[in-house]
Amino acid sequence: VQPNNYSTFYDDQRQNWSIMFESEKAAMDFSKQVCIAKCNSSPGLDSVLYQDLLLGEGQGVEAGDSLEVAYTGWLFQNNSLGQVFDSNVNKDKLLRLKLGSGKVIKGWEEGMMGMKKGGRRYLIIPPAWAYGAQGVAGRVPPDSTLVFEVEVKRVKLVKECAGSDGLSVGSRDSPDPSPVPTVDGLPAE
């Protein structure tokens, strides 16, 4: 995906191609279909497959960065999108998460790395990287492959909390909350 509704790709002979689409929506729809085609042409999906839909701006996110995201999740059934099982797109509340904290499924942790503020990405996540054999009662059947469209609305990079020497400062050293001494002499978190 490139700016101004362009997409570029390499073919089997490593020839570089560019396509210009008439609208952002057409470019995104094409990119989604490319991702689904990649999934359907691989013999067994054993890691997260992702396709950028919009690149976004700024620095790519890494483990430790805090994000606020809008998302929709579908079940992947019969080699295509099935029913929506979760979404916060038409809700007032964005999902807040800290990458690398283990609070979301492993496929999100992996698939969102490198995204930028304003970026949108399509993720196809195999069961082992999602909810596995247990699924989610009443919403996600066991051993389901999932598809998500995620959009990063806000980002707080760990590096933004860096000290004047450019090194990252842990939350313990952060000036925000006034540290309260604990028994072992370290400030409380």
N, C-alpha and C positions, 0 to 999 in steps of 0.2 A: 504494500500500500504506500502510495506517495501523495504529496499534497496536490490539490487542484484536480481531484477525481482521477488520478493516474494510478495504475498498478504496473509493476514490472515483474518479470519472472524469467527464469532460464528454462529452456527446453532440454530434451535428452542429449542434444549435441552441444550443450552449454552456450547456445545462442541466447542473447539477451533480447527480450521483447518488452514493449510498453503498450498499454492499452489506455485510452482516455475514454472515460464514461461520461454520459450526458448529465449525470447528477450524482451527488454524494450517495444517495440511496441506492442507485444502480450499482455503484462501485462496491458498496457494502454487501448488497445481496449477492453479487458475483463472488466476493471473498468468502462469504458464508458457504456457498455451494462448493467452492474449491476445498474448503476445510472438510466438508462432509464427504466429498469425493476422495480426499486423502485417507480419511478414516475407512471408507468402504473398500478402498483398494489395498489396505494393509491387511496381511493375513491375521494378525492378532494384535489388538491395541494393548501395549504394555506400558505406555507412558502417556502423559498429557499431550494432546495435539492442540496447537493454538494457531490462530490466524488473526493478525491485526486487522481491524476494520477502519479505525482512525488512529493516527499516530499520537496525537496529543503534543504537548509542549513541555519543555524543561528537561530535568534530569530523570532518568529511569529509576524506578523504585527498587530498593534492595531490602533484605531482611532487616527488621528493626524499624522500618518506616511505617508511619501510621497513615491509613487511607480511609476515605469515605467513598463508598461505591453504591451505584445503582445496578441492579442485576435482574435477569430473568433466567430461570432454570427449566429445562425441558427434559423429559425422558427420551432417550434415543431408542426408537423401536422400529423394527423392520427397515433398517438402514436409512432412516430419516427421522425428522423431528416428530416426537409424539406429543403428549399433553404437557402443558405447563404444570409443574409441581410446586414452584415457589417463585415469587417476584416481589420486589419492593418499588418497582418503577412508578406506579401510580399512587404511591404512599408518600406521606410527608417525611418519613424517616429514612435516612440513608444507613447502610450497614457500615459500622465502624470496625476496623480491624487493624491489628499490628502484624505485618508480615513476619513470619517466622516464629510466632508465638504459639502455634499449634491450636488456635481457637477455631479454625475453619478446616475444611477437608484438605488433605494433602495436595489434591489436584489444583485447588485455588492457590495455595502457598507457592507451588511450582509455576503454575500457568500465569500468574500475575507479575512475576519478576520482570523487571525492565519496562513495565508500563509507565506512561507519563500522564500528568494531569491533563484531563480532557480526552484521554485515549479510550478507545473501545476495542475490546478483544473478544473473539469467539473461542471458547474452550470446549474441547471434547475430552471427557474424563472417564477412563475405564473404572470398573467397579473397585479394583484394588486401591485406587487413588481417591475413591469417593466413600460410599457407605458400605462397600463390601457385601459379604454374605448376609449381614443383618438387615441392611436397608433401613428405611425409616417407616415405622408403622403407619399405614393408611396413606402414605404419600410416595415413598420410593420403594418399589419391590426389591427383594434381595438380588444381588449381582447385576444391578442396573448400570449401564453406561449413561452418563449425564452430559448434557450440552448446556453451557451458560453463555450468555452475552453479558459482559461486565463493562461498566464505564466508570473510570476513576474521576470522581467529582472534586475531591480535595486530597491534598497530600501534605504530610508533615514529615520531611526527611530527617533522619537521625543527624545528618551533617549540619542541618540548620541549628542544632543545639550544640555545635562545636564551640570550644573555647577559642581565645585569641590566638593560641598557638596552632589552631587548625585541627587539633586532636579532638576526637569525640569525648563528650563529657557524659558520664552516666547520670541517671536521674537522681542518684544520691548526692551528686555534686551540683545539681541544678539549683539556681537561685530562686526558682518559683515558690515552692512551699518552704516555709521557715522550718529548718530541720530541728526535730525534737530529739535530744539525746536518748539513747536506749541504754539498757544495762551494760552492753558490751562496748559502749562508747561510740557506736556508729549511728548516724542519723536514721530515724525511722523513715520508711518509704511510704 
